[in-house]
């Protein structure tokens, strides 16, 4: 393959961006980034309110930190439905097969809701095992369990919302998911203090109240999303002809069914989404192990520090989410229209734009480390936890611009329906975190700061490695 066919050389990256392409990227990325920022605000609001449960020292913030890792499991599972469904629907939209796109969307949405319900039930039962894996204090573990049980009860809504967002974005619509997310945030912000601190007949629920507020607001959001999908004509139970369903000669279209769900659609969605889901679940497992090292080295204060620290990093994640969504949507539709080189240009430019914005946020995070840590951990008796959080911000900040490439190109790979390369890179560079963190923090006696360094360096390397893999261009020939 010639360089002209795939412009990822340094001189291509430095070339002036085509204004029309940049406008198209930004028209998709900015609403999706805004949706991500809404979710950041949702996490920040929870963190700020939980940080004001002053009677318990760092335990509530430590509990929320561990609970966050537990909720990431649903984030990983959302890739199974959301990533695969977005790639599939996008291909049909790009090929101008709207009937097939609507049919696949409906059955993918049903599959996501059913999967979320089953996993949610399992999560409610097994919730106590999650804090036990990180060795936090008994008080923090009890708070974490209460939060997770409330959150997991809305499992069907969490995965269905991811699928609904993917359907909108596959049609090039990122504005509606943003508006739904904004309404969800508003509901969560209103419910948090009411359920956490009690009002009138509503009892004081503490950290569990934050979990219930999240569950109720997310459930309301997915109900609204489903109604909007139907009104816009993005869902249909009418199955098109085999010819309309077949994108190429390898398309599997007859694999049986269960009541209400076409298993051929599930198979194709899972084929794309499973690698991302496995990588996400593996990442969650590694973070539980890493959290155990954090607690071993610095106790609940260090656990509170990483929880607050991740809230600052979430801003960069939300920005790259937008550019990842743009890359996925543009790549899937351009491949559906048989324009692979144009797809490559869009992905590289989306990565460059996302990386630039994350570099700016990284600089701000470094400068604002102290006031931001005080915002999330305001109580004087938690000063050690605040110091850990501020250190996390300063150490992670320089790697954010490299990490951005990982997130954006994951979207490009998923838009192509090829998700195992990001999984391979993520697994390889994540699995070494636990032994490295233990060695640096304990054997070299660098303490908690050494763990932060390991997190930052491995995150930056993932971005570099995924960019190199993407430049090979093998994703252009993927069939879904």
Secondary structure as GFF3:
##gff-version 3
##sequence-region A 1 480
A	DSSP	three_ten_helix	3	5	.	.	.	ID=ss1
A	DSSP	alpha_helix	10	14	.	.	.	ID=ss2
A	DSSP	alpha_helix	19	50	.	.	.	ID=ss3
A	DSSP	three_ten_helix	54	56	.	.	.	ID=ss4
A	DSSP	alpha_helix	59	94	.	.	.	ID=ss5
A	DSSP	alpha_helix	98	126	.	.	.	ID=ss6
A	DSSP	alpha_helix	128	132	.	.	.	ID=ss7
A	DSSP	alpha_helix	138	152	.	.	.	ID=ss8
A	DSSP	alpha_helix	155	170	.	.	.	ID=ss9
A	DSSP	alpha_helix	175	197	.	.	.	ID=ss10
A	DSSP	alpha_helix	207	231	.	.	.	ID=ss11
A	DSSP	alpha_helix	242	245	.	.	.	ID=ss12
A	DSSP	beta_strand	257	258	.	.	.	ID=ss13
A	DSSP	beta_strand	261	262	.	.	.	ID=ss14
A	DSSP	alpha_helix	263	336	.	.	.	ID=ss15
A	DSSP	alpha_helix	340	367	.	.	.	ID=ss16
A	DSSP	alpha_helix	369	376	.	.	.	ID=ss17
A	DSSP	three_ten_helix	380	382	.	.	.	ID=ss18
A	DSSP	alpha_helix	383	397	.	.	.	ID=ss19
A	DSSP	alpha_helix	400	416	.	.	.	ID=ss20
A	DSSP	alpha_helix	420	438	.	.	.	ID=ss21
A	DSSP	pi_helix	439	443	.	.	.	ID=ss22
A	DSSP	alpha_helix	447	470	.	.	.	ID=ss23
A	DSSP	three_ten_helix	474	477	.	.	.	ID=ss24
###
